[in-house]
Amino acid sequence: MVTKTRFAPSPTGFLHVGGARTALYSWLHAQANQGEFVLRIEDTDLERSTQEACDAILDGMKWLGLDWDQGPFYQTKRFDRYNEIIAQLLEQGKAYKCYCSRERIEALREEQAAKGERQKYDGCCRDLPARDTDEPFVIRFKNPTEGSVVFQDHVRGQVEFSNEELDDLIIARTEGTPTYNFCVVVDDWDMGINCVVRGEDHLNNTPRQINILKALDAPIPEYAHVSMILGDDGAKLSKRHGAVSVMQYRDDGYLPEALLNYLVRLGWSHGDQEVFSIEEMKQLFKLDDINKAASAFNTEKLNWLNQHYIKSLAPEYVAEHLVWHMQEQNIDTSNGPALAEVVTALSERAKTLKELAASSRYFYEDFEEFDAAQAKKHLRGVAMEPLQLVQKKLAELENWEQEALHQVIQDTAAELEVGMGKVGMPLRVAVTGAGQSPALDLTLLLIGRERCAQRISKAVEFVADRINS
């Protein structure tokens, strides 16, 4: 039997990291077993579902590279199928019309709460004969009243629910639209889903769904209910912890490989290994190895992983992701070094692509003024001679190559009988406007001959003005 998993988000909000981890686990289980992965959009909540949220979910999945084999399927396009099955259950006596008013249900719940009882429907309409009336009604599934639902969960082991604890679930609302728990059952059955990976908040839905599947003589899938993700402070992850939307992580400068690597480790492990390529995840991932305990989100760990991938992935690939950030920061890269060269030069210093983009601006744009603190420290009178001599030597240089540039800096220091820092720091501030950059010879190489000449002249004028003031 082919392993078939699914990810089934509701488009009532963006794809958050908890959902992304669930999607990743489901996708990996399919990949590890040469199976199929289905994407389903559960949009039966017509009031809260939006096209914007749906687009954001699809964008997030594509950015992460979690490609699906089938779908996306939309529940709102399958209402005829759901209604067909509801009619079948009514005819077989496995479902019934409930005419209880909202007021009666609320009063019942208040009474049960006052007695300290479990709040559930009391089956008032369960065995009543059919009515010939125009009264509004919902349709309820006739849940078994005896026995238990028992299933083996990949994460939680054996799970058991007494049928006495479950009430008769509403499967169609007053206006006729089918409900979430019912649509899920029909979809999983029709789509051949045999392994359901989802959050632990769905655990209480599982026995209800299993009972409906049994009533339909449909196969019961395997289940894996993963624990929630907590924030750095141990509370449930929420907006107040910062970025929770997957695309926000893209906007903040993270690579998809870093986020996937981080998410896979939020609840799953393979020995002490921390860094996993996508291929390694596919080979090593097993649902039974998912930890039952909740996992805490650690931004510092994510930053460490992101920097690792910025440094270790092919610069050309990282540059493809960097393009978006350069555009966001209005940096025109048409006149300057190739982005891949900038990635190579700056990867040791940047934790995010957003930082990398910001620190690369001087390669492409001239700056209005020097950093005040660095200029005060390094563009002093004593810098005039080194700057003028290095300027002369650079102008005479035939080949603008890194080794030759390094030799110029070295020769200048030797000729003036000063340390390399006496030449290097004024020159760095002159060409970058600031006090930090990659190796100075590489920095000069990437900035280019013409820009370097202009900027050194600007620095010489700055120093002259300072001497004369």
Disulfide bonds with the S-S distance in Angstrom:
none
